[in-house]
Amino acid sequence: MGDLLKDSNGANSTRATLTAAASQTTPLSEGMTTLVRGHQPSPDGASTPASHDCRTLRLTLLGADAVLTSGALLYCLRQPAVDTTTLAVCALTVLLGAWLGWCGLRLKAPRG
């Protein structure tokens, strides 16, 4: 224990090594920069999606909602006896479709 307390230069050299290593960081990728610094849109606006892309995404989400809901309805109608498992599958499918539809309706086109 006495040797460790006497050797204070070892702790200082380790601290200096860590400080030097931290100052020589490699540049972060665009995704990591966004995670570390928070979302800050680029001034040129290259990262904002076009309104056509938002419209396409909205239509895709609403279409997925319609397909899932109609698929659940057809599945439930084609079953000879509706049991608990069939109702659970249909309910989960309709809930997933409703969530996708809600996301599609809440999607806003970019401003500008």
C-alpha positions, 0 to 999 in steps of 0.5 A: 500500500505504501508503494502505491501511495509513494508512486503518485507519478504513475497516476498523473501519467495515466491521467495525462495519457487518457487526456491525450487519447480523448483529445485525439478523437476520430470524427463522429459519423452523421448518425452519432453526431445527431445522437450526441448533440441532438437533432439540429437540421442542416442549414442547406435542408438536405436532410428534410424529406420532400412533401411528396415523400411524406404524402407517399409515407402517409398513403402507405401507412393508411393503406397498411391500416386498411389491409390489416383491418380487412385481413383481420375481418376476412380471417375472422369471417372464414373461421368456422368457430370464433374462439379466443385465439381468433379474437385475440389475433384479430384484435391485435391486427386491428390495433396494429392497423389502427396505430399505423393509421394514426401515425399516418394521420399525425404525419405532418409535411415538412415546412418550407 
